[in-house]
Amino acid sequence: MAYDADVIVIGAGLAGLAATAELVDAGRKVILLDQEPEQSLGGQAHWSFGGLFLVDSPEQRRLRIRDSHELAWQDWLGTAGFDRPEDHWPRSWAEAYVDFAAGEKRSWLHRQGVRLFPVVGWAERGGYDATGHGNSVPRFHITWGTGPGLVAPFERRVRAGVARGLVELRFRHRVTGLSRTAGSVDTVGGEVLEPSDAERGRPSSREVAGAFELKAQAVIVTSGGIGGNHELVRANWPERLGKPPRRMLSGVPAHVDGKMLGIAEAAGGRIINRDRMWHYTEGIDNWNPIWPQHGIRILSGPSPLWLDARGKRLPVPLFPGFDTLGTLEHIMRTGHDHTWFVLTQKIIEKEFTLSGSEQNPDLTGKSIRGVLGRAGAGAPGPVQAFMDRGADFVVERSLTDLVRRMNELTKEPLIAEEALRDAIVARDREIAHSFTKDLQVTAIRGARAYLGDRLIRTAAPHRLLDPKAGPLIAVRLNILTRKTLGGLETDLSSRVLTDDGTPLPGVYAAGEAAGFGGGGVHGYRSLEGTFLGGCLFSGRTAGRAAARAVS
């Protein structure tokens, strides 16, 4: 049979680039397909903060963080909560991934030119017992250059493959079906969309200009998840998280629609853990949107007072940065989709970072001067822009005016000033001495015991109603769609499995389409910094396995 390539890779995001790069190293011929124009190469990873989960790294050791494989595995298990028969392969992938993160991951990336910001972040702190959810120590390593800096070496490797005649990049190719010849999936068919000059992330035309059919010995699906398809998110929303939100923002472009998952399933692949998903609770409307319903996530330090829609503090340990899905579950049982941060100018200057490469021009542009500027007075530039223009921000000198405008923003007087004032005054009294029964105050003081947090992430404890720390700031927070934690079930060679547990001949999957490996490597929850790394690890695995399988 005449093949158009040895392997066809569907999806030119980070997982697809990693898989293609490995196939090039093995001397295989590859066709890399993507429905978006070339300017969207790199997919969602381009927009990311570039966070990577690493264990016992030199960056951690320099900051006196004592980490270990055993501690990381304990944290992963406590977070994932594997409890289903179909968690066999996800758990196996988790073991392999923690080994990777504690082993060659950093050196492998370093050899390709990836460098890391020296301060390690502490995401998903948990707040339960030692075997519960969360990172016991800081493990969130930010790529110097954020998402684009992480995509760059893999794009270089793929473009080197193009120069060698081993890779064809075919953009505007939308796959609509996979089919078999003699039992093995070897044919990819679909539509050629008309050319588009849409900027990265912006909606591109869906006008069909033609059709295509390509054949290869193997197919790797790296098409991403469902986060841009709110209808599909709601259809898969789990009961344990309450009713799905009436209003959601999108943390990913609209083309992240999950359609390729259905196509792979129709070809015989098995999708597991559809109800496992990862959405953020600190989303704000982007005042300068790129894609429809574009939301940005606030990455906050632990100090803002987190209130439900009626002005009541969220329960322990639902503090900023501690338990994303625990917070989501609580919010969805309140009957409202939004919550509030209440904080001071002093807090926002030190503790607010916005997720995304475009919201961190200093880190993305690798500007040392820009990063050092964060330590100066005033909020970071992108944060100040949201304070000035963002629809979700309220800034006032008095609590009376703050509450009035909060209620105006929601068009419903849900927050009673007297009750909120009582809560803030009670919290402020706990700041006046070195003891406390307020566990958020304990968390703030504990964070400042870590050098990284004390330097750039946690403001010195102070009274929220102290005029010297003002003005007061309230931020309305919305649910923000992001990641699909379930996906195509795969074995440790990234082969897609069928309903009877046998491999679907010729088909592999990686990245979010495979639940970042196995169909759900994270289980119910993520430790953060594991999505990009999961794309790289599963993409690398799929590329190497497919390279071995083809002749």
Backbone hydrogen bonds, N-H to C=O, Kabsch-Sander energy under -0.5 kcal/mol:
donor,donor_aa,acceptor,acceptor_aa,energy
3,Y,1,M,-0.6
4,D,215,K,-2.2
5,A,215,K,-1.1
6,D,29,K,-1.3
7,V,29,K,-2.0
8,I,218,A,-2.3
9,V,7,V,-0.5
9,V,31,I,-2.6
10,I,220,I,-3.1
11,G,9,V,-0.8
11,G,33,L,-3.0
13,G,222,T,-0.5
14,L,42,G,-0.7
17,L,13,G,-2.6
18,A,14,L,-2.5
19,A,15,A,-2.4
20,T,16,G,-2.5
21,A,17,L,-2.6
22,E,18,A,-1.7
23,L,19,A,-2.0
24,V,20,T,-2.4
25,D,21,A,-2.0
26,A,22,E,-1.4
27,G,24,V,-2.0
28,R,23,L,-2.7
30,V,166,L,-3.4
31,I,7,V,-1.9
32,L,30,V,-0.5
32,L,168,E,-2.9
33,L,9,V,-3.0
33,L,31,I,-0.6
34,D,170,R,-1.7
40,S,37,P,-2.1
41,L,38,E,-2.0
42,G,12,A,-2.7
43,G,40,S,-2.2
45,A,42,G,-1.0
46,H,43,G,-1.1
47,W,44,Q,-1.2
48,S,44,Q,-0.5
48,S,45,A,-1.1
52,L,141,H,-2.7
53,F,529,G,-2.6
54,L,52,L,-0.7
54,L,139,R,-1.4
55,V,101,A,-1.8
61,R,57,S,-2.4
62,R,58,P,-2.3
63,L,59,E,-1.0
63,L,60,Q,-0.7
64,R,61,R,-1.6
65,I,60,Q,-2.6
66,R,64,R,-0.7
67,D,65,I,-0.9
72,A,68,S,-2.4
73,W,69,H,-2.6
74,Q,70,E,-2.0
75,D,71,L,-2.3
76,W,72,A,-2.6
77,L,73,W,-2.5
78,G,74,Q,-2.2
79,T,75,D,-1.8
80,A,76,W,-3.3
81,G,77,L,-2.1
87,D,84,R,-1.9
88,H,85,P,-1.1
91,R,87,D,-2.5
92,S,88,H,-1.9
93,W,89,W,-2.7
94,A,90,P,-2.3
95,E,91,R,-2.3
96,A,92,S,-2.0
97,Y,93,W,-2.8
98,V,94,A,-2.6
99,D,95,E,-2.0
100,F,96,A,-2.0
101,A,97,Y,-3.0
102,A,98,V,-2.0
103,G,99,D,-0.6
103,G,100,F,-0.8
105,K,100,F,-2.2
108,W,104,E,-3.0
109,L,105,K,-2.2
110,H,106,R,-2.7
111,R,107,S,-2.1
112,Q,108,W,-0.7
112,Q,109,L,-0.7
113,G,110,H,-1.7
114,V,109,L,-2.2
117,F,142,I,-3.2
120,V,118,P,-0.6
121,G,140,F,-3.2
123,A,121,G,-0.7
125,R,321,G,-2.1
126,G,322,F,-2.7
127,G,125,R,-1.3
128,Y,133,H,-0.6
132,G,129,D,-1.9
135,N,124,E,-3.1
136,S,134,G,-0.5
139,R,121,G,-0.9
140,F,121,G,-2.6
141,H,52,L,-2.8
141,H,139,R,-1.0
142,I,140,F,-0.5
143,T,50,G,-1.7
144,W,115,R,-3.1
145,G,143,T,-0.9
145,G,363,L,-0.7
146,T,143,T,-2.7
147,G,48,S,-1.8
149,G,145,G,-1.8
150,L,146,T,-1.3
150,L,147,G,-0.8
151,V,147,G,-2.4
152,A,148,P,-2.1
154,F,150,L,-0.5
154,F,151,V,-0.8
155,E,151,V,-2.3
156,R,152,A,-2.6
157,R,153,P,-1.8
158,V,154,F,-2.1
159,R,155,E,-2.9
160,A,156,R,-2.1
161,G,157,R,-1.4
162,V,158,V,-1.7
163,A,159,R,-2.2
164,R,160,A,-1.5
165,G,162,V,-1.4
166,L,161,G,-2.7
167,V,161,G,-1.2
168,E,30,V,-2.3
170,R,32,L,-2.9
170,R,168,E,-0.7
171,F,169,L,-0.6
172,R,34,D,-0.7
172,R,36,E,-1.3
173,H,34,D,-2.1
174,R,172,R,-0.6
174,R,191,E,-2.9
175,V,173,H,-0.6
176,T,189,G,-2.6
177,G,189,G,-1.7
179,S,187,T,-2.2
181,T,184,S,-2.2
184,S,181,T,-1.5
185,V,505,P,-2.5
186,D,179,S,-1.7
186,D,184,S,-0.6
187,T,179,S,-1.9
188,V,214,L,-3.0
189,G,177,G,-2.5
189,G,187,T,-0.5
190,G,212,F,-2.1
191,E,174,R,-2.6
192,V,210,G,-2.0
193,L,172,R,-2.9
193,L,191,E,-0.7
194,E,207,E,-2.8
202,R,199,E,-2.0
209,A,192,V,-3.3
210,G,192,V,-1.3
212,F,190,G,-2.2
214,L,188,V,-2.7
216,A,186,D,-2.1
217,Q,5,A,-0.6
217,Q,6,D,-0.9
218,A,6,D,-1.1
219,V,506,G,-3.0
220,I,8,I,-2.8
221,V,219,V,-0.5
221,V,508,Y,-3.0
222,T,10,I,-2.7
222,T,220,I,-0.7
228,G,256,V,-2.4
229,N,226,I,-2.4
229,N,256,V,-0.5
230,H,228,G,-0.8
233,V,229,N,-2.2
234,R,230,H,-2.5
235,A,231,E,-1.9
236,N,232,L,-1.6
237,W,234,R,-0.9
241,L,238,P,-1.5
242,G,239,E,-2.3
243,K,332,M,-0.6
249,L,479,I,-2.8
250,S,293,Q,-3.6
251,G,249,L,-0.6
251,G,481,T,-1.4
256,V,253,P,-1.7
257,D,255,H,-2.0
258,G,225,G,-1.0
261,L,258,G,-0.7
262,G,258,G,-1.1
263,I,259,K,-1.6
264,A,260,M,-2.5
265,E,261,L,-2.2
266,A,262,G,-2.3
267,A,263,I,-1.2
268,G,265,E,-1.6
269,G,264,A,-2.4
270,R,497,L,-2.3
271,I,269,G,-0.5
272,I,487,G,-2.6
276,R,273,N,-1.6
277,M,275,D,-0.6
278,W,483,K,-2.8
280,Y,480,L,-2.4
283,G,478,N,-2.5
284,I,296,I,-2.5
286,N,294,H,-2.4
287,W,285,D,-0.6
294,H,291,W,-1.3
295,G,250,S,-2.5
296,I,284,I,-2.4
298,I,282,E,-2.2
299,L,297,R,-0.6
299,L,353,T,-3.8
300,S,298,I,-0.9
301,G,351,E,-0.7
305,L,342,V,-2.7
306,W,304,P,-0.5
307,L,305,L,-0.6
307,L,340,W,-3.0
308,D,312,K,-3.0
311,G,308,D,-2.2
314,L,306,W,-2.3
318,L,315,P,-2.8
319,F,317,P,-2.4
322,F,319,F,-1.7
323,D,319,F,-0.6
327,T,323,D,-2.0
328,L,324,T,-2.2
329,E,325,L,-2.6
330,H,326,G,-1.9
331,I,327,T,-2.7
332,M,328,L,-2.4
333,R,329,E,-0.6
333,R,330,H,-1.0
334,T,331,I,-2.0
336,H,331,I,-0.7
339,T,477,L,-1.6
340,W,307,L,-2.8
341,F,475,V,-2.1
342,V,305,L,-2.2
343,L,473,I,-2.6
345,Q,469,A,-0.7
345,Q,471,P,-1.3
346,K,469,A,-1.9
348,I,344,T,-2.5
349,E,345,Q,-2.0
350,K,346,K,-0.7
350,K,347,I,-0.8
351,E,347,I,-3.1
352,F,348,I,-1.2
353,T,299,L,-1.7
353,T,351,E,-0.6
355,S,297,R,-2.9
357,S,47,W,-1.3
359,Q,356,G,-0.6
360,N,357,S,-1.2
364,T,360,N,-2.9
365,G,361,P,-2.2
366,K,363,L,-0.9
367,S,362,D,-3.1
368,I,366,K,-0.8
371,V,367,S,-2.2
372,L,368,I,-2.6
373,G,369,R,-1.5
374,R,371,V,-1.6
375,A,372,L,-1.5
376,G,373,G,-1.5
384,Q,380,P,-2.9
385,A,381,G,-2.2
386,F,382,P,-1.4
387,M,383,V,-2.2
388,D,384,Q,-2.2
389,R,385,A,-2.5
390,G,386,F,-2.2
393,F,390,G,-1.1
394,V,474,A,-2.7
396,E,472,L,-2.1
402,L,398,S,-2.1
403,V,399,L,-2.8
404,R,400,T,-2.0
405,R,401,D,-2.3
406,M,402,L,-2.2
407,N,403,V,-2.4
408,E,404,R,-1.8
409,L,405,R,-2.0
410,T,406,M,-1.5
411,K,407,N,-0.6
412,E,407,N,-1.3
414,L,412,E,-2.4
416,A,310,R,-0.6
416,A,414,L,-0.5
417,E,415,I,-0.6
420,L,416,A,-2.1
421,R,417,E,-2.9
422,D,418,E,-2.3
423,A,419,A,-1.9
424,I,420,L,-2.4
425,V,421,R,-2.9
426,A,422,D,-2.3
427,R,423,A,-2.0
428,D,424,I,-2.9
429,R,425,V,-1.9
430,E,426,A,-0.9
430,E,427,R,-0.8
431,I,428,D,-1.2
432,A,428,D,-0.5
432,A,429,R,-0.9
433,H,430,E,-0.5
439,L,437,K,-0.8
441,V,438,D,-0.5
442,T,438,D,-1.9
443,A,439,L,-2.2
444,I,440,Q,-2.3
445,R,441,V,-2.4
446,G,442,T,-2.4
447,A,443,A,-2.5
448,R,444,I,-1.8
449,A,446,G,-1.0
450,Y,447,A,-1.8
451,L,449,A,-0.5
454,R,450,Y,-2.4
455,L,451,L,-2.3
456,I,452,G,-1.9
457,R,453,D,-2.0
458,T,453,D,-2.6
466,D,463,R,-1.4
469,A,466,D,-2.0
470,G,466,D,-0.5
470,G,467,P,-1.0
472,L,396,E,-2.2
473,I,343,L,-2.8
474,A,394,V,-2.8
475,V,341,F,-2.4
476,R,392,D,-2.7
477,L,339,T,-3.0
478,N,283,G,-2.9
480,L,280,Y,-2.9
481,T,249,L,-2.6
483,K,278,W,-2.5
485,L,276,R,-1.5
485,L,483,K,-0.6
486,G,276,R,-1.2
487,G,272,I,-1.6
487,G,519,G,-0.8
488,L,513,A,-3.0
489,E,270,R,-2.9
491,D,495,R,-1.7
494,S,491,D,-2.2
496,V,507,V,-2.3
497,L,489,E,-2.8
498,T,502,T,-2.7
501,G,498,T,-2.0
504,L,496,V,-3.6
507,V,504,L,-2.2
508,Y,219,V,-2.9
509,A,494,S,-2.0
510,A,221,V,-2.2
513,A,510,A,-0.7
514,A,511,G,-1.4
515,G,486,G,-0.6
515,G,512,E,-2.0
516,F,511,G,-3.3
517,G,514,A,-1.7
519,G,514,A,-2.6
520,G,514,A,-0.7
520,G,517,G,-1.2
521,V,515,G,-1.6
521,V,517,G,-0.6
523,G,520,G,-1.6
524,Y,80,A,-2.6
525,R,522,H,-1.1
534,G,530,T,-1.2
535,C,531,F,-2.1
536,L,532,L,-2.3
537,F,533,G,-2.9
538,S,534,G,-2.4
539,G,535,C,-2.3
540,R,536,L,-2.6
541,T,537,F,-2.2
542,A,538,S,-2.7
543,G,539,G,-2.6
544,R,540,R,-2.3
545,A,541,T,-2.5
546,A,542,A,-2.8
547,A,543,G,-2.0
548,R,544,R,-1.7
549,A,545,A,-1.5
550,V,546,A,-1.7
